[in-house]
Structures are given as structure tokens and as C-alpha cells.
Amino acid sequence: MANKSLFLKKTIASTCFLMLGFQLNAQGQWDNVGTSANVSAAGGSWLNLATTSSGNYYISYYDTSVTKGSVQQFEGQSWSYLGGSAGVTNTTSLYGCMAIDNAGNIYYSNQAGAGGMEIRRFSNGAWSMLPNAATSQINYQALAVSATGDLFAHHSLGSGTVKRYKNGAWEQVGNTGFAGGSTYVKMAVGTDNNIYVAQIASGLKVYKISVNAGSTDSWTLVGNVNAGTAYSSDNSFIDLALDSNNVPYISYVAASADGRKLNVKKFDGTNWVQVGAANFSDSVVNNTAVAIAGNGTVYAAASIWDSANSNHGNNQVYALNPGATTWNKIGGTVISNGGAATFNDLAVDSNNNLVLAYVDGTVKVKRFNTSLLAVQDAKRSDLKIYPNPARDYIFADGKVNIVGAEIYTLSGQMIKPSFNSKSINVSQLAEGNYILKLKLSNGADYTEKILKK
């Protein structure tokens, strides 16, 4: 489950134009990130997924192959261990979290038994230890980094405590125990210089405080009320994300009285409001996650947790367009197809791909090219393209001219073709399927799947 820094707060600038509707289930597929479906050597838990503006992916997890915490990086071709090998911790690493600052330093925290909360930093090719953020047994924890590079750590001692790492030491941020608990805690730092913390403690609560707060300052309950009534067992994790305007979004499992189904809410400046329909999953779920694209599209993931359901244990991903009320499944009814899919985490990468990490026997990371959801009506664009399949050129026939052209591989890599007002040169492409995106002289966008032969 992710605990993002400002650099990784699950939003990404997006030029993707989605037309979500009945075609969502049919279009596109989830592809493995890397050459194998298995990222880890064995089982895992406590996942944290992050994407960066440079296009890299990072994942941290408890690694059962070494009974320690491991962190891996994907640089476009394959996964590799940060530090050169599996297992960056000294002992069993549960409840682990990860954050990355704007300089590219990676922070990883873990439960260190009676030793408290260990935190490591990966910088200049090597791991180094920071002072422990807690010196007694902890469980739930979170990490986040501000725009100025200050690291914040939340741990479960004192019914929830946040500390700031400054000048080589940890200092208290606001009053301890402000929420009365820290179950499933998540934390993010916004560009508004506020720290946001979400947790379940007699209801789902979200608090905020300035990044510069001292130990005598008080945390503020966002909206002055609980954000929702959430279920807090069976890995019914919550998640927290901030959009580009620092609006907090939360995903959670509704209480038993509401069927333990998936919900997403946001704070509109006055109240916590439902995003789309309430309780929108088909069945009981757990392991929720949420991410927001720069164009405002909200994505949510959860695993079906109902033995009466034929898809029990499999996970699903949903999308909701701005202004829409209906959640649509992305890439088919379910994504996993093995055992129980747990510890879901979501992110949107720099190529507008949606990225999903989860455990299903091993740690898996899959990617969905959201360009495959973009469909434009040719009549609305006053354009027809041909031939398709094409060998050397694709021609445009219509009342409008081409003023911009991009081609995307199905993994999301962008290729800039040469073009003029009525044709696009595709001769340099390898054989296969691509997504063609055109900007037209009338201001419209046109997208079509093409085949290069």
C-alpha cells in the first residue's frame, strides 16, 4: 500500500482524453511490467508503488525469499534491486513504507521489532541508515516528503505520532495521538504546504497540519467530521491521494451495514462528498487503492472478498471521468487470475499509463495503456484515415488538416512521426499495433488504433 511523497502523490500531468463508457471492459489489456509476470522471487506483502516524472517505477515490499524488506526499480526494460541485492533490512520488515523526494532519494521504513521504526535512504547508489523514528514496537506507519525535501514519518506509538527529520534528528509535528489511533494510516504532503493524514480510528478521519508545525500546534480534522464509516478488518485498507489542487481523495471499504463495498470520497472545501456512486463494487471488497490523473480521472482498485462470488480473491480496477457518476471497470472484469490478490496499489506514470501492483503468489506489477480508452467519432472530427493496416503512410481525408501527430506503443512509449497536413509517415515503425493521436485544425483530437505491416 502506498505512502506517497509530494513527488509521488499519485497524480501526474495527463494529456489523455478518456471517453469512458460501454467500451471500457472490452478495450485494452493489462500487460506485465518487465519480461516476467513475477517481480519478486517469492511471496510478498506491504507493497508501495511509485512512479517518477523520469518514467521510472519503484516498488518496496516485504520479501519472503529473504524475510526482509526489498526495494526494486524498473527503468524501462527490467526490474533490479536497489543496492544490488534483495533484502535491505536487517530483520523481518512488516508495515513497510516508501517515499521519494524531488532529488530522487528513496526512503524506506519498516517495523524493526522492539527496535521501533527503522528508516533508510538510498542515495548515490547506496543505502544508509537514519536515526530510528520510533524506538519502541510500532505497526502502522507512513512516509511522505515535502517540496523542500523534509521527510515526515508517522508511526502508531501514542495513538498516532508524526515527526519531521531535520538537521539529522527527528522532531515532533503537532500533538501526538491527534486521531486516537492509526489503523491503515496514509500520509501525503501537498503543494499547499500541508501534511494530510488519513486513518481509521472510530471512523475514517483525515487530519491536516502545516509542514512547519511544531510540537505545540494542533492537527485539524478536515471538514470537522469523520469522512466516512469504514470497515477495519480483513485487510480493508484505506488509501489517500491529493489531486493537483491539493483536494484529498480517500478510498475505503464501507461498514458492514453498507455491505462492505468500495467507496471513494473527496473533500470539496466544505464537506466530504461521494465520488461517483456509493458502494459501487459488485461485492464485498478489501485492499483498496486510489490514484488521480492530471485530467481529473479518478482510478480505484480493490479485491473481491466474497466466497460466494465466482471471482473471490481477484482484483478489479475502476475509472471515473470528471463529472461522471458511473464507475467503469478497466481492462476486463478482473485483473488477477491466480490466488488471492492483496496489497493493491495504483499509480499513473509519465506516459499516462495506469500502473497496478499487487501480490498474487508473487509480487506483480501490471500496466494499462489508457490511450486504448480514447475513442473519437470520425464524423465529429470530420476526418477519415486510411489505409489501416498501413505500410509507409497513413492519409487523412476530410475537411480538416492535421496540425499535430503522436504515435504510442501499447506499453505507452511515444514516437514522434513526421507528418504534413494530410499524411503521417509510419515507415519507421516496426510491425505491430499502435495508437495514433492527431490534433486537428478545428481544435479536435482524433485517436485510432492502427496496425503497421
C-alpha positions as CSV (number, residue, x, y, z in Angstrom):
1,M,0.0,0.0,0.0
2,A,1.4,3.4,-1.0
3,N,2.5,6.3,1.1
4,K,3.5,8.9,-1.4
5,S,5.7,11.9,-1.1
6,L,4.8,15.2,-2.8
7,F,6.8,14.0,-5.8
8,L,4.7,10.8,-5.9
9,K,1.3,11.9,-4.7
10,K,-0.4,9.7,-7.2
11,T,-1.2,12.5,-9.7
12,I,0.6,13.0,-13.0
13,A,0.2,15.7,-15.7
14,S,-2.0,14.0,-18.3
15,T,-3.0,14.7,-21.9
16,C,-5.0,11.6,-22.1
17,F,-8.6,12.2,-23.3
18,L,-10.8,9.4,-22.0
19,M,-14.3,8.6,-23.2
20,L,-15.3,6.1,-20.6
21,G,-18.4,4.1,-21.4
22,F,-19.5,0.7,-22.5
23,Q,-16.3,0.1,-24.4
24,L,-14.1,0.2,-21.3
25,N,-14.4,-3.5,-20.4
26,A,-13.6,-4.5,-24.0
27,Q,-10.7,-2.3,-24.9
28,G,-7.1,-2.9,-23.9
29,Q,-5.4,-5.2,-21.5
30,W,-3.1,-5.2,-18.5
31,D,0.4,-6.0,-19.6
32,N,3.2,-7.2,-17.4
33,V,5.8,-4.6,-16.4
34,G,9.1,-6.3,-17.2
35,T,9.9,-9.5,-19.0
36,S,8.2,-11.7,-16.4
37,A,4.9,-11.6,-14.6
38,N,6.8,-12.1,-11.3
39,V,8.7,-9.2,-9.9
40,S,9.6,-10.9,-6.7
41,A,11.5,-14.2,-6.2
42,A,8.8,-15.5,-3.8
43,G,5.8,-14.1,-1.9
44,G,5.5,-10.6,-0.6
45,S,3.3,-8.1,1.3
46,W,3.1,-4.4,2.3
47,L,3.6,-3.1,-1.2
48,N,4.4,0.5,-2.0
49,L,4.4,1.6,-5.7
50,A,5.8,4.8,-7.0
51,T,6.3,6.4,-10.5
52,T,8.5,9.3,-11.3
53,S,8.5,12.1,-13.9
54,S,11.5,10.5,-15.5
55,G,9.5,7.4,-16.2
56,N,11.0,5.0,-13.6
57,Y,8.9,2.8,-11.3
58,Y,9.9,1.8,-7.8
59,I,8.3,-0.9,-5.6
60,S,9.1,-1.8,-2.0
61,Y,7.7,-4.9,-0.2
62,Y,8.3,-7.5,2.5
63,D,10.2,-10.2,0.6
64,T,9.6,-13.7,1.9
65,S,12.5,-15.0,-0.2
66,V,14.9,-13.4,2.3
67,T,12.4,-12.5,5.1
68,K,13.5,-8.9,4.8
69,G,12.3,-5.7,3.1
70,S,13.3,-5.3,-0.6
71,V,13.1,-2.3,-3.0
72,Q,13.3,-2.7,-6.8
73,Q,13.5,-0.2,-9.7
74,F,12.1,-0.6,-13.2
75,E,13.9,1.6,-15.8
76,G,12.0,0.6,-18.9
77,Q,13.3,-2.9,-19.5
78,S,13.7,-5.0,-16.3
79,W,13.5,-4.8,-12.6
80,S,16.6,-4.6,-10.4
81,Y,17.3,-4.4,-6.7
82,L,18.3,-1.0,-5.3
83,G,21.6,-1.7,-3.6
84,G,22.3,-4.7,-5.8
85,S,20.6,-7.5,-4.0
86,A,17.3,-8.5,-2.2
87,G,16.9,-7.6,1.4
88,V,17.9,-4.1,2.5
89,T,16.7,-4.5,6.2
90,N,18.4,-6.5,9.0
91,T,15.3,-8.4,10.0
92,T,11.7,-9.1,9.1
93,S,10.2,-6.0,7.6
94,L,6.4,-5.6,8.0
95,Y,4.2,-2.5,7.6
96,G,6.9,-1.0,5.4
97,C,6.5,2.3,3.5
98,M,8.3,4.2,0.8
99,A,8.7,7.8,-0.3
100,I,10.9,9.7,-2.9
101,D,12.0,13.3,-2.8
102,N,12.4,15.6,-5.7
103,A,16.2,14.9,-5.8
104,G,15.5,11.2,-6.4
105,N,16.4,10.0,-2.9
106,I,14.4,6.9,-1.9
107,Y,13.3,6.4,1.7
108,Y,12.1,3.1,3.1
109,S,10.7,2.5,6.6
110,N,9.9,-0.8,8.3
111,Q,8.9,-2.3,11.6
112,A,12.0,-3.4,13.4
113,G,10.5,-5.4,16.3
114,A,11.3,-3.9,19.7
115,G,13.7,-1.5,17.9
116,G,10.9,0.6,16.6
117,M,10.7,2.2,13.2
118,E,13.8,2.0,11.0
119,I,14.2,4.3,8.1
120,R,16.8,4.0,5.3
121,R,17.8,6.3,2.5
122,F,19.0,5.3,-0.9
123,S,21.3,8.0,-2.4
124,N,24.3,7.9,-4.8
125,G,23.9,4.2,-5.3
126,A,23.9,3.0,-1.6
127,W,21.6,2.6,1.4
128,S,22.3,4.4,4.6
129,M,20.5,4.4,8.0
130,L,18.7,7.4,9.5
131,P,18.0,7.5,13.2
132,N,15.0,5.4,14.2
133,A,11.8,7.5,14.1
134,A,10.4,5.4,16.9
135,T,12.4,3.3,19.5
136,S,9.6,1.1,20.7
137,Q,7.4,-1.5,18.9
138,I,5.2,0.0,16.2
139,N,3.0,-1.3,13.4
140,Y,1.1,1.0,11.1
141,Q,3.4,3.7,9.6
142,A,3.7,6.2,6.7
143,L,6.3,8.3,5.0
144,A,6.0,11.5,2.9
145,V,8.4,14.2,1.7
146,S,7.7,17.9,1.2
147,A,8.7,20.0,-1.8
148,T,11.7,21.3,0.2
149,G,12.9,17.8,0.9
150,D,11.8,17.4,4.5
151,L,11.0,13.8,5.4
152,F,7.9,13.1,7.6
153,A,7.3,9.8,9.3
154,H,4.0,8.6,11.0
155,H,4.0,5.7,13.4
156,S,1.5,4.1,15.7
157,L,3.0,5.0,19.1
158,G,0.9,7.3,21.2
159,S,-2.2,6.5,19.1
160,G,-0.5,8.2,16.2
161,T,2.6,10.4,16.0
162,V,4.1,12.4,13.2
163,K,7.8,13.5,13.2
164,R,9.9,15.6,10.8
165,Y,13.5,14.8,10.0
166,K,15.6,18.0,10.3
167,N,19.3,18.5,10.7
168,G,20.0,14.9,11.4
169,A,17.3,14.4,14.1
170,W,13.6,13.8,14.5
171,E,11.3,16.5,15.9
172,Q,7.6,16.4,16.8
173,V,5.0,17.7,14.4
174,G,1.7,18.7,16.1
175,N,0.2,16.9,19.1
176,T,0.6,13.2,19.4
177,G,-2.5,10.9,19.4
178,F,-4.4,13.5,17.4
179,A,-6.7,10.9,15.7
180,G,-7.0,8.5,18.6
181,G,-5.5,5.7,16.5
182,S,-3.5,4.9,13.4
183,T,-5.1,1.8,11.7
184,Y,-4.3,1.7,8.0
185,V,-2.6,5.1,8.2
186,K,-1.8,7.0,5.0
187,M,0.0,10.3,4.6
188,A,0.7,12.8,1.8
189,V,2.2,16.3,1.6
190,G,0.6,18.8,-0.7
191,T,1.9,21.8,-2.6
192,D,-0.2,23.9,-0.2
193,N,2.5,23.0,2.4
194,N,0.0,20.9,4.5
195,I,0.5,17.4,5.7
196,Y,-2.6,15.2,5.3
197,V,-3.0,12.0,7.3
198,A,-5.9,9.5,6.9
199,Q,-6.6,6.6,9.3
200,I,-9.4,4.6,10.8
201,A,-10.0,5.5,14.5
202,S,-13.6,5.4,15.5
203,G,-14.5,6.1,11.9
204,L,-12.4,7.2,8.9
205,K,-10.7,10.5,9.8
206,V,-8.5,12.8,7.7
207,Y,-6.3,15.4,9.5
208,K,-4.0,18.2,8.3
209,I,-1.3,20.5,9.7
210,S,1.3,22.8,8.3
211,V,4.7,21.3,7.3
212,N,6.3,23.9,9.6
213,A,4.1,23.0,12.6
214,G,5.8,22.5,16.0
215,S,5.0,20.2,18.9
216,T,2.6,22.7,20.5
217,D,0.5,23.1,17.3
218,S,-2.7,21.1,16.8
219,W,-3.9,18.9,14.0
220,T,-7.2,19.9,12.3
221,L,-9.9,17.4,11.4
222,V,-10.7,18.1,7.7
223,G,-14.3,19.0,7.5
224,N,-14.6,18.8,11.3
225,V,-16.4,15.4,10.8
226,N,-15.4,11.8,10.0
227,A,-15.0,11.3,6.3
228,G,-16.9,8.0,6.5
229,T,-17.8,4.9,8.4
230,A,-15.2,2.3,7.4
231,Y,-14.7,-1.4,7.9
232,S,-11.3,-2.0,9.6
233,S,-10.7,-5.8,9.4
234,D,-9.6,-8.4,6.8
235,N,-7.1,-6.1,5.1
236,S,-9.7,-3.5,4.3
237,F,-7.0,-0.9,3.7
238,I,-7.8,2.7,3.0
239,D,-5.8,4.9,0.7
240,L,-5.2,8.7,0.3
241,A,-4.3,10.8,-2.7
242,L,-4.2,14.5,-3.4
243,D,-5.1,16.0,-6.8
244,S,-3.3,18.9,-8.5
245,N,-5.3,21.3,-6.4
246,N,-4.5,19.6,-3.1
247,V,-8.0,18.1,-2.8
248,P,-7.8,15.0,-0.7
249,Y,-9.4,11.8,-2.0
250,I,-9.8,8.6,0.1
251,S,-10.8,5.1,-0.8
252,Y,-12.2,2.7,1.8
253,V,-14.4,-0.3,2.5
254,A,-17.9,0.7,3.8
255,A,-19.1,-0.7,7.1
256,S,-20.9,-4.0,7.4
257,A,-24.3,-2.2,7.4
258,D,-23.5,-0.9,3.9
259,G,-22.3,-4.2,2.5
260,R,-18.5,-3.7,2.9
261,K,-18.3,-2.3,-0.6
262,L,-15.9,0.1,-2.3
263,N,-16.2,3.8,-1.8
264,V,-14.3,6.9,-2.8
265,K,-14.8,10.4,-1.3
266,K,-13.2,13.8,-1.7
267,F,-13.3,17.0,0.4
268,D,-14.9,19.8,-1.7
269,G,-13.7,22.6,0.7
270,T,-16.7,22.3,2.9
271,N,-17.9,18.7,3.1
272,W,-16.8,15.2,2.3
273,V,-18.7,14.2,-0.8
274,Q,-19.1,10.9,-2.6
275,V,-17.1,10.5,-5.8
276,G,-19.5,8.7,-8.1
277,A,-21.9,6.2,-6.6
278,A,-21.7,5.0,-3.1
279,N,-20.8,1.3,-2.5
280,F,-20.1,0.8,-6.2
281,S,-18.3,-2.5,-6.2
282,D,-20.2,-5.6,-7.2
283,S,-19.4,-7.4,-3.9
284,V,-17.6,-7.2,-0.6
285,V,-14.0,-6.0,-1.2
286,N,-10.7,-5.3,0.6
287,N,-7.2,-4.0,-0.2
288,T,-8.4,-0.7,-1.7
289,A,-6.2,1.9,-3.5
290,V,-6.8,5.2,-5.3
291,A,-5.0,7.4,-7.8
292,I,-5.8,10.5,-9.7
293,A,-4.7,11.6,-13.2
294,G,-3.9,15.2,-14.0
295,N,-7.0,15.4,-16.2
296,G,-9.1,14.6,-13.1
297,T,-9.9,11.0,-13.9
298,V,-10.1,9.0,-10.6
299,Y,-8.9,5.4,-10.5
300,A,-9.7,2.9,-7.7
301,A,-8.7,-0.7,-7.1
302,A,-9.9,-3.4,-4.7
303,S,-10.0,-7.1,-4.4
304,I,-13.3,-9.1,-4.2
305,W,-13.5,-10.7,-0.8
306,D,-16.7,-12.8,-1.0
307,S,-16.6,-16.6,-1.1
308,A,-20.0,-16.6,-2.8
309,N,-18.6,-14.7,-5.7
310,S,-17.0,-16.7,-8.5
311,N,-14.2,-14.1,-8.7
312,H,-13.4,-14.3,-5.0
313,G,-9.8,-13.1,-4.4
314,N,-9.4,-11.4,-7.8
315,N,-8.8,-7.7,-8.0
316,Q,-10.6,-5.1,-10.1
317,V,-9.7,-1.5,-11.2
318,Y,-12.3,1.2,-11.9
319,A,-12.2,4.6,-13.5
320,L,-14.5,7.7,-13.2
321,N,-14.3,10.6,-15.5
322,P,-14.7,14.2,-14.2
323,G,-18.4,15.0,-14.0
324,A,-19.4,11.3,-14.4
325,T,-21.3,9.3,-11.8
326,T,-20.7,5.7,-13.0
327,W,-17.6,3.8,-12.3
328,N,-16.4,1.6,-15.1
329,K,-14.1,-1.4,-14.9
330,I,-10.8,-1.1,-16.8
331,G,-9.3,-3.9,-18.8
332,G,-11.8,-6.6,-18.1
333,T,-13.9,-7.9,-15.2
334,V,-10.8,-8.8,-13.1
335,I,-7.0,-8.5,-13.4
336,S,-5.6,-11.3,-11.4
337,N,-6.2,-14.9,-12.2
338,G,-4.4,-17.0,-9.6
339,G,-4.8,-17.0,-5.8
340,A,-5.9,-14.1,-3.7
341,A,-4.8,-10.6,-4.9
342,T,-3.8,-8.5,-2.0
343,F,-2.0,-5.2,-1.1
344,N,-3.2,-3.4,-4.3
345,D,-1.5,-0.1,-5.1
346,L,-2.1,2.3,-8.0
347,A,-0.2,5.0,-9.8
348,V,-0.3,6.9,-13.1
349,D,3.1,7.2,-14.9
350,S,4.7,9.9,-17.0
351,N,3.3,8.3,-20.2
352,N,-0.3,8.4,-18.8
353,N,-0.3,4.6,-18.3
354,L,-2.1,3.3,-15.3
355,V,0.1,1.0,-13.1
356,L,-1.2,-1.6,-10.7
357,A,0.9,-3.5,-8.1
358,Y,-0.4,-6.4,-6.1
359,V,0.6,-9.8,-4.5
360,D,-0.8,-12.9,-6.1
361,G,1.6,-15.7,-5.1
362,T,4.4,-13.3,-6.0
363,V,4.6,-9.5,-6.4
364,K,3.2,-8.5,-9.7
365,V,3.2,-5.1,-11.5
366,K,0.9,-4.6,-14.5
367,R,0.3,-1.6,-16.7
368,F,-2.7,-0.4,-18.7
369,N,-2.3,2.0,-21.6
370,T,-5.1,4.5,-21.1
371,S,-4.7,5.6,-24.7
372,L,-6.7,2.5,-25.5
373,L,-9.7,4.1,-23.8
374,A,-9.6,7.1,-26.0
375,V,-12.1,6.8,-28.8
376,Q,-13.2,9.6,-31.1
377,D,-16.1,9.6,-33.5
378,A,-14.7,10.2,-37.0
379,K,-17.8,12.1,-38.0
380,R,-17.4,14.5,-35.1
381,S,-13.8,15.1,-36.2
382,D,-14.7,15.4,-39.9
383,L,-11.9,13.0,-40.7
384,K,-11.2,9.6,-42.2
385,I,-7.8,7.9,-42.1
386,Y,-6.6,5.2,-44.5
387,P,-5.1,2.6,-45.1
388,N,-5.2,0.7,-41.9
389,P,-3.2,-1.6,-41.8
390,A,-0.5,0.7,-43.3
391,R,3.0,0.1,-44.6
392,D,4.6,3.5,-45.3
393,Y,2.0,6.3,-45.0
394,I,-1.4,6.9,-43.4
395,F,-3.5,9.5,-45.3
396,A,-6.2,11.9,-43.9
397,D,-9.3,12.5,-45.9
398,G,-11.7,15.2,-44.6
399,K,-12.5,18.9,-44.2
400,V,-9.8,19.4,-41.6
401,N,-6.0,19.3,-41.6
402,I,-3.5,17.6,-39.3
403,V,-1.6,20.0,-37.1
404,G,-0.1,17.6,-34.6
405,A,0.7,13.8,-34.6
406,E,1.8,11.3,-31.9
407,I,2.1,7.6,-32.1
408,Y,2.1,5.4,-28.9
409,T,3.2,1.8,-28.5
410,L,0.9,-0.3,-26.4
411,S,3.3,-0.1,-23.5
412,G,2.9,3.7,-23.6
413,Q,6.1,4.8,-25.3
414,M,5.6,7.9,-27.5
415,I,7.0,8.2,-31.0
416,K,7.0,11.5,-32.9
417,P,6.3,10.7,-36.6
418,S,6.9,13.1,-39.5
419,F,3.7,14.4,-41.0
420,N,2.1,17.0,-43.1
421,S,-1.5,18.4,-43.2
422,K,-2.8,15.3,-45.0
423,S,-0.5,12.3,-44.2
424,I,1.6,10.6,-41.5
425,N,4.8,8.7,-42.2
426,V,4.8,5.3,-40.4
427,S,7.5,3.7,-42.4
428,Q,10.0,3.8,-39.5
429,L,7.7,1.8,-37.2
430,A,8.3,-1.9,-36.5
431,E,5.4,-4.2,-37.4
432,G,2.6,-4.3,-34.8
433,N,-0.2,-2.4,-33.2
434,Y,0.0,1.3,-32.2
435,I,-2.2,4.2,-31.0
436,L,-2.3,7.2,-33.4
437,K,-3.3,10.5,-31.9
438,L,-3.9,13.5,-34.1
439,K,-4.5,17.2,-33.3
440,L,-6.8,18.7,-36.0
441,S,-7.1,22.2,-37.4
442,N,-10.6,22.6,-36.0
443,G,-9.2,22.1,-32.4
444,A,-10.5,18.5,-32.1
445,D,-8.5,15.4,-31.2
446,Y,-8.7,12.2,-33.1
447,T,-7.4,8.8,-31.9
448,E,-7.4,5.4,-33.6
449,K,-5.7,2.1,-33.1
450,I,-3.5,1.3,-36.2
451,L,-1.6,-1.7,-37.4
452,K,1.8,-1.3,-39.1
453,K,2.5,-4.2,-41.5
